[in-house]
Amino acid sequence: MSKLSSWEFGAVVGALIAAGYLYRTRQPGPYPLPPGPKKLPLIGNLLDMPSTYAWKVWAEWGKIYNTDILHLEVPGQSIIILNSYDAAKELLERRSAIYSSRPASVMLQELSGFGFQFGLMPYGELWRARRRLFKKHFNLSNSSVLHQPQEAKYLHRLLHQLLERPNELISLLNHMTGAISISMTYGVDILPENDPNLAISRMASQTIKDCLVAGSAIVDMMPSLKYLPTWVPGTKFHKVAAKSRAHASKLRDGIFENAYKKWSTRNNPNPSFVSLCLENYANEDDEEYMSALKDVAGNVYMGKSPASDSTCAAMETFILAMTCYPEIQKRAQRELDEVVGKDRLPSHSDEPYLPYLTAIVKETFRWQSIVPGGVPHTSTAADVYKGYCIPSGSTVFFNTWAMLNDENDYPNPQEFRPERFLTSDGKLRRDDGVRDPADIIFGFGRRVCPGVHIGISVIWMTAASLLTVFDIEKALDADGHPITPSCEYDSGAVSHPLPFDCTIKPRSREAVRLVQEINEAAEGTD
């Protein structure tokens, strides 16, 4: 993270004092604020804010204060932490009318050029129009038209690549998820390597990260600074934002214009989100509709958006679990062999007959929460919960890590146990006795991820296909001893396993032949 200049430091200190005084003098009304660490004069809990693994600290505070709702305070900002499913369900879903907005960020939403990302938009008509457009076409009834064909295409390519490049499993998985996102959105074919469209997506993702560390805190705290010219000391954020806007324009407009030209000349046989939107709406001169279409397509295009990045993190977690729990992997492979056989790959029609594999996917979501701190909401009105005041304008986090490690819902949560989602006779549990982790990690209320069915589909099919064709094992050290991964994760908003070694190899000659035949058939149709 870049260091603040003396000018920036002085401005931040001044803002802290002024905002802190104003915030501390606000009256929360007749109800007390929720429990939390003791607040210091002027700066509140600024010194308590964890820099890494915040979700674990929040969970520990919940135990210390014996509460599932916490309140933190930094100058000018009220922060609410929800540590239980019941609290998140009550506030973010049942009271979604006042908990469906997003925290404001001048840097991300105004200066960076990425304000078109509707996941970042505040609650309102612009957001609703884009979400409606997404759900209208990226729905279950269109699965066989949009994402499933692209899912199969790039998954089959992945399997063939792994025959030759097994040591690149994680990077190839990431390439596959990006390829599926872009192809189902625009109908373009993604190259096996060095694809320019994927490069733009990754570049844009890095730019957003740069925006978060390059003075965004100061301009978000003091929005009037955005009007200062670039030559004023302490306005580095302007330079970063200018670079960001160039990347945002490429991502939102560049590939869309190419897709539009192909559609208008009927030169693209691949159905896509863009082509469906254009075909189902005759008035191409409707600037508002076309703007919304570009926004939604650009949102899906982002190869490292929260949705697609979480898909990558979940698949990495699956690989880690199969590496560490070989007996679970073998049981899943026996189920696959019985249902699918060895002369074809799994299909979505097999899912009802593969309960153990489905339980593995559910446990993958639960075992290591891929979005452990949740995606923050903002309250748009004051509220009262359990006798506590929640101030209007509070940033509200739902601690998915705490929920998925709740021993009342998931006994021995540190263990990877797919059986927790199965009945005694091996069928998927349909009762209320065990909560589906997908009901937690993909969000709550009106902000629940609209593409949840796509993410689950990609992860399920990838897991089924990998275990049909390959064995995933621990790597060996120089002395031939198995290397047990640490199972540690980074502290990003989307949490990935720290790099680990594993070995992937075909289960049999028949498996190799099957993948090669599918690849030859695909090449014959290109």
N, C-alpha and C positions, 0 to 999 in steps of 0.2 A: 504494500500500500504506500502511495506517495505521501511524503511529509508535508505538513502545512507550512506555508511561509509565515513570517512574523506578522504580516498584515492579516492573513487569514486567521491566524491564531488569536489575534486581538479581536477580530470581528466575531469569531466564534464565542470567545469569553464574554464579550458584550452582549451577544444574543442570548447566551445562556443565562446571564444575570437578569436581563430584562424579561425574557420569556419565563424564566423560573419564577420570578416575582409575581408575574401576572397569573401564572398557573396556580401557584400556591395560595393566592388570595381568592381563587374561585371557590365558591361554596358548593359542595356536592349535594346540598339539600338535606332533608331530614334523615337520610339513610347514610350509613358509613360506607367508605370505599371497601372493596374486598381486601382480605389480608395480604401481606407481602412483607419483604424486607423493610427495615426502618428507613425512612426517607430523610436525607440530610437537607438542611436549609439551602434554598436556591437550586441545588443541583439534583435533588431528589435521589433516585437510584442510579444515577449515571455511573458511579463507581462499582455498582453491583452487576452491571450488565455483562453477561458472559460473552467472551469473544469467540469461543468454540463450544460445540455440543450444547447449545443453549437448552435444548429439549430435556437433556438429562438433569441440568441444573433446575429447570422448572419443575420437573417431577419430584426432585428432592425437596424443593421448597414446599410443594404440595403436601408432602409427608410431615415436614416440620410444622407447618401451620394448620395441618389437618383440614384441608380444604381442596376442592376441585376447581376453584376459581381464584386467581391471584391478580393483584394490581401492582403495577410498577409505574414509576413516574420519572420521566426525564424532562428537561426544560421544554415546555410547550407541548408535551405529548403525554397522553394517558395510554397505558398499555394494559390489556387484559389477556391473561393466559387461561385457557380452558384445558384442564388436565383429564377430563373424563368424557366418555361418549355421551352420557346423559346431558352434561352441560352444553356440549357442542350441538347436540340434537335440539335441545330446547331453544337455544338462542339463535343459532345459525339457520335452523330449518323452520321451527314452529314460529319464530319471530323474525323470519327472513325479511319482512318489510323494512326493518331498520338495521339489518346486519348484512346487507348484500353489496355494499360498496367496497371500493379498494382505497388503500392509503394514497394520498396525493404525493406525486413526485414531479417537481418542476423539471428535473434533469431527464427523467425517463419519459414522461408523458408530453413534455413541451419541447425541450431543446434537442433531444437525441434523434428525433425523427421516428421513434418507435411507438408513438402514441396510437398507431393503428392496431397494435396488439390488443385485441379486445379483452384478453385476460387481465390487462392492466387498467382497463377503462373503469371509471366510476360508474355506479349504477345509474341508468338513465336510458333514454330512448335510443341513443347511438349504440350503446351496448346491447340493448334488447334486439334491435334490428339485426345486428351481426350474429348474435347467438341464434336467433330464429333461422337465419339463412344457413348457418352451419347445420343445425338440427334437421332442417327440411331435407337436406341432401345426404348428409353423413348419418343416415339412420339405419336401423337394422334391415329394413326392406330393401335398401340399396346396397347392402353388404356384398351380394353376389355380383354386383355391377362395378362397384368402386374398389373397395380395399381388398377383398379376398383374391381377385385375380392377380393384383400386384403383390400381395402377400405371398402367394404361391410362387410367382415368378422369381422374386428376389430371395425367397427362402431356398428354392431349388438351386439357385446360383450359389448361395452361401454353402450349401452342403457340398457342392462340387469343388468350390474353392478350398474347403477344409481338407479335402483329400490331398491337396498339394501344399497347403499352407496351414497346417494344424496349429502352429505356434502363434498364429495371428487371430485366434478365435475372438477375442474381445473387440479388436479393431474392426474385424469383418462383421460382427454383430451390429456395431454402431453404424457401419456403412449401410447395412441392410435396412435398419429402421429409418435412416434418412432417405434412402431410395424409395421405400414404400410411401413415406409421407409426400414426397415431391411428385412421384408418378401418379398417385391417386388424386392429387390436387390439380395437376396441369396436364396429365396424359403424356408426359415426356418419358423417354427411356433414359435410364441412368447408367453411365459407363461403369464397368467393374472397378476401375481405378481412375484417380485424378479427374473426377467429374467436375466441371466448372460450376454447375448448379449447387452441388454439395459444398464446394469451396466457399461460395458466397454465403451459404447458410452458416457455416462454421465461423466465417469471418464476422458475420453479424452477431453471432452469439458472443464472441470474444469482445466485440465492441460494447455490448451491453454490460459485460463485466467491467470493462474499463470505465464506463460511465458511473458505475456504482462506487468506484474508488477514487475517481479523479475530481475531488471537490464537490461531489454531489450532495454531501451532507450540508455544506455551508449554503449552497444555493437553494436547497430544499428548506433549510431553516430560515433563510432570509431571501425569499423569492424576488425581492426588488433588485437583487444583484444581477439578475439576468439582463437588466437594461444597461449595465456598464459596458463600455467598449472593451475590445479584446486587449488593448494595450495597457489597461489598468492592472497593476500588480494583484495577484491573487485570483485572476479569472482564467486559470488554466482550463476550467471546465468548458469554456467556450470553444477552445481548440479541439478538445476531445469530442464535444458535441457536433462540431462541424464535420469531423471525420465520420462520426456515427451517422449523420444524416445522409452522407453519400452512400454508405453501405445499406442503410434502410431503404433508400430509393431504388437501389439495384434489386434488393430483395422483394420489395412490394410491386415495383412497376416493370422491371426488366423482363423476367420470365413470363409475366402475365401478358405483356404485349406480344411475345412470340406465340404463346398459347392462343391468344385471341386471333392472330393472323391465320394460324393453322385451322382454327375452328371456322373462321369466316370463309376460307377457301376449301373447306371439307378435306383438309390435308392431314388430318390426324385421326386414325381409326380407333385410338384408345379412349374409351369413355373416361371422363374425369369430373371432378367437382365443378371446374370452370365450365366445361362443355354442357353439363346438365343445367347449370344456372343460366347459361346463355340460351339454351334451347327452350327452357321453360318460362322465359320472360322475353317477350317480343320487342319491348321498347328499349333498345340499346342506347337511346339518347337520354335515358333517365340517369343523370349524373349521380344522384344520391345512391341509387341501386348499384351502379358500376363501382362507386367508391366503396360501398359496403362489400361488394364481391372481391375487390382487390385486397381489402383489409383482412377478410376471412381467409382468403387463399394465402396471403402473406403470413398470416398467423400459423397456418398448418405447415407452410414451407419451412419455417424456422426449425432446422434440424436439432437445435438445442433448446427448444421451448420447453416449459415445464412438462408438457404432456409427453413429447417424444423422448426427452432426456430421462424422464422417469421410466419409460419403457426400457431404455438401455440399462438403467440401474437395476431394474427388476430382473432382466435377463442375466446380468452379471451376478446377481444374488443367486439365481437358479444354478448357474455354473458352479459357484462357490459351494452351495449346499450339496450338489451332486458329488463334488470333489471330496467333501468332508464326511458324507453319509453314503458310502457305497452300497450298503444293504438296502437303503431306500431306493436308490437308483436301480438295483437289480430287481426289486419287486415291481417297479414301474415297467421295466423292460419285459418282465414275464407277462404282465397285463397286456402290453402292446403286442407281444408275439401272439397271444391267444386271440386278440380281437382283430388286429390288423394283418397279422401274418408277416412274411418276409419278402413278399413279391410286390409290395406297393408301399407308398408312404401314407401316413394318416391323413384323414380329411375331417372336416367339421362334422360330418355325419357320424363319425365315430365317437364324438365327445360323450353322448349319454352312456356309452358302454365302457368308458375309461374313468371310473370314479376316482381311482387312486391317483392317476395323473392329475386330474382336476384338483384333488386335495393337495397335491404337491404345489400347484400353482397358487392356491389360496395360502398355503403356509409360506410360500416365497414372499407374498405380499406382507404377511404378518411378521415373519422372523426378524427381518431387518427393515424397518420402515424406510421406504425410499424417499418420502417427503416428510421427514420426522417432525418438523416444526409447523407443518401445514402452510398453506398460502394465506397470508393475512387478509382479514376483512376489516371494514371500518363501520362503526356504528354512526347512524345519521340522526339519532335522537337519544336523549337520556332514557335510561331504563333501570329497572330494579329486578334483581335476581337473588333469590334466597336471602332477601333483606339487605342486599348490598346495592349501592348505587353504581351504575356503569355510565360514566359521563358521555355525552354526545361527542362524536369525533374521536373516540377511542380506537386504537389499533388493536384488533382482536386476533390472537393466534390460537389455533387448536392443536394441541400437542399429540400428534398421532403416535409418536414413539411411546408416550405414557399409556395411551389407550391400548395399543397393541402389545404392551408388556404388563397389562393389568392381570394379576394372578387370579382375580375373581372370574375373569372371562377366559383366560388362557393359562391354565396351570403350568408351572415350569416353563415360563415363556422363553428362556434362553435356549431351550432345546428345539431342534427342527423336528416337529412331529406332525406329519400329514394326517395321522390317525385321529387327531382332535376334530377333524371335519367329517369323520366317517362314523357310521353306526357299527354295532358289533358284528354285523354280517357283511360289512365292507361297502355299504351303499352311502352315498352322500347324505349328510344330515340336512333335513329340511325344516327342523324345528327351531325354536327360538333359543335353544340351549347354547348355541355357539354362534357368535356374530361373524358375518362374512367380512374379512378385512377390506374388501373392495368398497364396503359401505363407509369406510373411514378414510382410506388413503386418497380417494378421488374427490374428497371434499363434501360439503354439506349445503343443503338449501339451494338457492337459485344459482350459486356459484359452483355447483358440482361439475366436474369435468364433463363436457358434452360428448367427448370422444372416448368415454370409458370403455364402451363395447369394442372399439377398434384396438385399444391398447391390450385388453384382455385377450382378444382374438389372436393378435400377433404373438403374445407371450405364450399362450397355450399351444399354438401350432408350432412355434419354434421349439418349445420343450419336447413336444411329442415327436417331432421329426428328428431332432438331435439324438434322442434316446433310442429311436428306431434304428438309426444308422451307426451311431458311435458309442463307445465307452469313454467316460470321463473319469480320469484317475488322478491321484496325487503324483506330482513330479518327483523324481529321485535326485538326491544330492550326489556329489562326486563319489561317495562310498556306496551308492546304491540304496540308501535309506529313504523312505518316503518323507516328503516335506509336507508337514501339516500347516495349512494356511492359518494366519492369525485371526481371521474373521473380524478384523477391525475395519472401520469405515471412516471416510473423511467427514468433515463437518459442514459440507456444502448444503445449500437449501434443498437440492436434490442430492441425496447421499449415496455415494458409490463405494463399493469395497476398495480398500487399499490394494495396490497391485499384488497379485498372487500368481504362483506357478501351478499349472496343471498340465496333464497330458490327455490328448484326445486322439483316439485311433478307431478305425472302422471295426465293427463287431465281427464282420465276416467277409469273405470274398463275395458272397451274394449281396451284401450291403453295398460294396464298392460297385458291383455290376449294375445294381438298381440305380444308383446315383448317376453313373455314366450314361445309362440308357435314357434317363430323364433329361440329362443335359444335351445329349445328341438330338433328342426329339425337339427340344426347345430351340436349338441352333438351326434345325431344319425349317422351323416356322418363322425365323427372323428375316 
